Amino acid sequence: MEYWFYSLWFWLGLVAVVAIIAGVITNAVNKGNETKRYVADAANGGDYRTLAEQGAAVNAQLLERLGAVEQRLASIEKTLTEIP
């Protein structure tokens, strides 16, 4: 009856079970903390607001640039249509 306690397989199995349980607990704690960080970041606006503002600024610059290109193309088209 005492033999199973001194068996190598008993201890290997016990270590494996404890490691699995510890891994599950660690994963659960990490996921909980990650969720809390995500919720806090979303509640504060986080980097999403600054990214949206930067994107809006870039879009405004692109629209200005496209307007200038459109004017140039219109003048080129006008010049080409005036050539006999």
Secondary structure as a PSIPRED ss2 file (coil, helix, strand):
# PSIPRED VFORMAT (PSIPRED V4.0)

   1 M C   1.000  0.000  0.000
   2 E C   1.000  0.000  0.000
   3 Y H   0.000  1.000  0.000
   4 W H   0.000  1.000  0.000
   5 F H   0.000  1.000  0.000
   6 Y H   0.000  1.000  0.000
   7 S C   1.000  0.000  0.000
   8 L H   0.000  1.000  0.000
   9 W H   0.000  1.000  0.000
  10 F H   0.000  1.000  0.000
  11 W H   0.000  1.000  0.000
  12 L H   0.000  1.000  0.000
  13 G H   0.000  1.000  0.000
  14 L H   0.000  1.000  0.000
  15 V H   0.000  1.000  0.000
  16 A H   0.000  1.000  0.000
  17 V H   0.000  1.000  0.000
  18 V H   0.000  1.000  0.000
  19 A H   0.000  1.000  0.000
  20 I H   0.000  1.000  0.000
  21 I H   0.000  1.000  0.000
  22 A H   0.000  1.000  0.000
  23 G H   0.000  1.000  0.000
  24 V H   0.000  1.000  0.000
  25 I H   0.000  1.000  0.000
  26 T H   0.000  1.000  0.000
  27 N H   0.000  1.000  0.000
  28 A H   0.000  1.000  0.000
  29 V H   0.000  1.000  0.000
  30 N H   0.000  1.000  0.000
  31 K H   0.000  1.000  0.000
  32 G H   0.000  1.000  0.000
  33 N H   0.000  1.000  0.000
  34 E H   0.000  1.000  0.000
  35 T H   0.000  1.000  0.000
  36 K H   0.000  1.000  0.000
  37 R H   0.000  1.000  0.000
  38 Y H   0.000  1.000  0.000
  39 V H   0.000  1.000  0.000
  40 A H   0.000  1.000  0.000
  41 D H   0.000  1.000  0.000
  42 A H   0.000  1.000  0.000
  43 A H   0.000  1.000  0.000
  44 N H   0.000  1.000  0.000
  45 G C   1.000  0.000  0.000
  46 G H   0.000  1.000  0.000
  47 D H   0.000  1.000  0.000
  48 Y H   0.000  1.000  0.000
  49 R H   0.000  1.000  0.000
  50 T H   0.000  1.000  0.000
  51 L H   0.000  1.000  0.000
  52 A H   0.000  1.000  0.000
  53 E H   0.000  1.000  0.000
  54 Q H   0.000  1.000  0.000
  55 G H   0.000  1.000  0.000
  56 A H   0.000  1.000  0.000
  57 A H   0.000  1.000  0.000
  58 V H   0.000  1.000  0.000
  59 N H   0.000  1.000  0.000
  60 A H   0.000  1.000  0.000
  61 Q H   0.000  1.000  0.000
  62 L H   0.000  1.000  0.000
  63 L H   0.000  1.000  0.000
  64 E H   0.000  1.000  0.000
  65 R H   0.000  1.000  0.000
  66 L H   0.000  1.000  0.000
  67 G H   0.000  1.000  0.000
  68 A H   0.000  1.000  0.000
  69 V H   0.000  1.000  0.000
  70 E H   0.000  1.000  0.000
  71 Q H   0.000  1.000  0.000
  72 R H   0.000  1.000  0.000
  73 L H   0.000  1.000  0.000
  74 A H   0.000  1.000  0.000
  75 S H   0.000  1.000  0.000
  76 I H   0.000  1.000  0.000
  77 E H   0.000  1.000  0.000
  78 K H   0.000  1.000  0.000
  79 T H   0.000  1.000  0.000
  80 L H   0.000  1.000  0.000
  81 T H   0.000  1.000  0.000
  82 E H   0.000  1.000  0.000
  83 I C   1.000  0.000  0.000
  84 P C   1.000  0.000  0.000
